[in-house]
Amino acid sequence: MVAEHNQHCEQTLMFTDIVGYSRLMGRNETMAIEMLGDYRKILLSHIEQQNGQLVEFIGDAIFARFDSAASATAAAIAIQQHLQAFNEVRDKKLPPLQTRIGLHKGEVMLRDGAVFGDSVNIAARLEPLAVADGICISQTVYDEIRFTLSSPAKRLGVQALKNIEQKIRVYLIKPTGIGWRDHLFYFLRGLNKKIHAYRYPLTACLFALIVAGFYFIPRWLVPGYTANYVEIADFQNLMNEKGDADYFSAGITEAVRSQLADMRDVYIVDAKEGIHAPIRLEGSVQRLGDNLRIAYRLFRRKDNVQIAGGKLDGTYQDIFILQDRLVGEIARYLADEFELQNFRPAPLRLTSDVTAYDYYLKGIKLLDMEMTQKNVDESIQFFSESIVHDVNFSLAYSGLCQAYLKKYYLTYSDSWLDESSKNCFQSLEKDKFSPKAHSAIGLIYKARKEYKTAIEWLTKAKSLDEDDPSIMIHIASVYGSLGDSKRAEEIYKIAINKYSKSWLTYSSYGFFLMQQKRYQDSIRLYKKSLEILPENSVVFNNIAANYMYLDDFNAAAVALESASKIEPSSFVFGNSGSLYYLSSRFNESLKMYKMALELEPDNFEWQINIADLYKYGLRDEVLANRHYKMALNSLMGSADERNISPKNYQFMARAYLGVDDLKNAEIAINAADRVDVSSVEANYAHLKISIEKRDFESVKFYVKQLLDSGYSYNLIKSDPGLSYLRDNKFLKLSEIEKGQ
């Protein structure tokens, strides 16, 4: 059916692409063309079944449109399942036919059979984000199908797509099951793209110098002083049933952080960011009617020794007095603890209007939450309302400056940079000599790619405050954006010499070196950062990434284990266990796997990994069999469920192999093959079975399949469960890799 002329409507768009097609064309053009014919027949049949319409063929890609997200998703899932079945009966010597699919729902214009609009570009950019056999969908598609979706799905978070202004929240659907290697793939890609941004990707550094009151990036002071670090946790709201922080208690926290950051010789860090310091400040707020109580506790982490504590009572109208008293008391105790000259931080330039302050606190709370369009827009409303009540409230303008910067990074629309700049300049009018305001404006010019002007503003900021290393770090980053790596590194070195007690200076220089692929130098700088502030999960994760790039699995595992001690998670524990396993450090691997299993007791993957560890690493058949059987019991409980993932059967096959039951292992893998014959998990399970059967040709085939699908050559060599490949003189991995 031909689309109506210039019809505007909502459509769900599909883009597909054959995995490895260009490489195959280079090797065997005839085979590639035959595969393309089969591919188009399969895809078109399912597109038509769901009442979709082909828009055009683009090389080996297909562009189609659907009236609903549900029909497009159903077609995409059916396509992936059909391709799995197609590969099952296909000659195993031939390369598998695999595809990636991207889906997005949005407004388009239809004209003479063609489709126009930003939604087309978004759908096209989603397809490359998918793994082989996967489907990447946008939030608009997910919202329509999430209650009816039966296939496994994974949140990929907010993604910046090439040449697309707004960022898109993306999900992965994989009908064959999402295995740990898929999780690891996205984890490593995330590290590579956002390795230094641990709260708000791409924006954390921008806000380091926004006007006083922006508390989630601390201030680092002058060189030569003792590195006295204090970790400040969010003050809790005792009137909340869970004790969570609300906007008012968050505002108290913000005021304390901002004022204490002005103490000379004291470094403030935020407990939420996975960074621990020797001294920790905790507090609570209790507001009942017009009565207010603020309590605090300052203590040493080591041995949990309390340094000071107290309560301050008053009315809500006394909030500014209470905050000033609170900060004054804490500053006095810190001066005693660190043997510093007693210093009382200056009060924040607040407002005499309590209502204006209340709106300001609500805006600050929203800025500290997940960076979404809704949260940012609501924060802008609150800051604007605050200014209505007090047109001279400088911190409210600062809040708007920050909020519009976040809006820019959500949409990449230059108009929001203009709004941010306008409010920064208004804040600057209230304090003409504010280095933070000058720095904020410099960073806005950097975002506009007006690098010369950015350097001028940042240099002015540096002249106003020679004690803040963040300014030099940002100047270096501007030179890096200009492509002047030599000048950027010179400035990083000057900053290191001048601000020798700032962990951020070493960490920023380390990240710069990692971008330059100078991994050993980067590790050295990150370790210097840890000498200043040892409990820093961000730095440990960055060190692990460097070691992964160097193929040093053991060192990467050690770094990840250190990060897990600061911020425990099953995923980090499990990855640490796998890296230790590949490094033949089996006792450490067992410890990590067991910690992962404690957090996820029903995870059969951890059970089988532990069993493999006992069998191939620790050589304890009794314990290996026990864990294989435990995994089988867990897997058998799901065997009768509808729409079971083939991954369950693939792991079941590995468990049966572990207890020397080859017959049931083959039954399980055959069940998985009805849906999935070409995923990494499928090829790995087949490889294990082929090794057990001593089928040399099948072994070579599945090794090649793993290598072609992106499985690391070093992983194969390092896997104790695949030691047969290293020890057998008839199988040479290097020759298999070259296709000999």
Secondary structure as GFF3:
##gff-version 3
##sequence-region A 1 740
A	DSSP	beta_strand	7	18	.	.	.	ID=ss1
A	DSSP	alpha_helix	21	27	.	.	.	ID=ss2
A	DSSP	alpha_helix	29	49	.	.	.	ID=ss3
A	DSSP	beta_strand	53	58	.	.	.	ID=ss4
A	DSSP	beta_strand	61	66	.	.	.	ID=ss5
A	DSSP	alpha_helix	69	89	.	.	.	ID=ss6
A	DSSP	beta_strand	99	111	.	.	.	ID=ss7
A	DSSP	beta_strand	114	116	.	.	.	ID=ss8
A	DSSP	alpha_helix	118	126	.	.	.	ID=ss9
A	DSSP	three_ten_helix	127	129	.	.	.	ID=ss10
A	DSSP	beta_strand	135	138	.	.	.	ID=ss11
A	DSSP	alpha_helix	139	145	.	.	.	ID=ss12
A	DSSP	beta_strand	153	159	.	.	.	ID=ss13
A	DSSP	beta_strand	168	173	.	.	.	ID=ss14
A	DSSP	alpha_helix	180	194	.	.	.	ID=ss15
A	DSSP	three_ten_helix	205	209	.	.	.	ID=ss16
A	DSSP	beta_strand	228	232	.	.	.	ID=ss17
A	DSSP	beta_strand	236	237	.	.	.	ID=ss18
A	DSSP	alpha_helix	247	260	.	.	.	ID=ss19
A	DSSP	beta_strand	266	270	.	.	.	ID=ss20
A	DSSP	three_ten_helix	271	273	.	.	.	ID=ss21
A	DSSP	beta_strand	275	276	.	.	.	ID=ss22
A	DSSP	beta_strand	279	288	.	.	.	ID=ss23
A	DSSP	beta_strand	291	300	.	.	.	ID=ss24
A	DSSP	three_ten_helix	302	304	.	.	.	ID=ss25
A	DSSP	beta_strand	305	315	.	.	.	ID=ss26
A	DSSP	three_ten_helix	316	318	.	.	.	ID=ss27
A	DSSP	alpha_helix	319	337	.	.	.	ID=ss28
A	DSSP	alpha_helix	354	367	.	.	.	ID=ss29
A	DSSP	alpha_helix	373	389	.	.	.	ID=ss30
A	DSSP	alpha_helix	394	411	.	.	.	ID=ss31
A	DSSP	alpha_helix	414	430	.	.	.	ID=ss32
A	DSSP	alpha_helix	435	447	.	.	.	ID=ss33
A	DSSP	alpha_helix	451	464	.	.	.	ID=ss34
A	DSSP	alpha_helix	469	482	.	.	.	ID=ss35
A	DSSP	alpha_helix	485	498	.	.	.	ID=ss36
A	DSSP	alpha_helix	503	515	.	.	.	ID=ss37
A	DSSP	alpha_helix	519	532	.	.	.	ID=ss38
A	DSSP	beta_strand	535	536	.	.	.	ID=ss39
A	DSSP	alpha_helix	537	549	.	.	.	ID=ss40
A	DSSP	alpha_helix	553	566	.	.	.	ID=ss41
A	DSSP	alpha_helix	570	582	.	.	.	ID=ss42
A	DSSP	alpha_helix	586	599	.	.	.	ID=ss43
A	DSSP	alpha_helix	604	612	.	.	.	ID=ss44
A	DSSP	pi_helix	613	617	.	.	.	ID=ss45
A	DSSP	alpha_helix	621	636	.	.	.	ID=ss46
A	DSSP	alpha_helix	646	658	.	.	.	ID=ss47
A	DSSP	alpha_helix	662	673	.	.	.	ID=ss48
A	DSSP	alpha_helix	680	693	.	.	.	ID=ss49
A	DSSP	alpha_helix	696	708	.	.	.	ID=ss50
A	DSSP	alpha_helix	713	718	.	.	.	ID=ss51
A	DSSP	three_ten_helix	720	722	.	.	.	ID=ss52
A	DSSP	alpha_helix	723	727	.	.	.	ID=ss53
A	DSSP	alpha_helix	733	737	.	.	.	ID=ss54
###
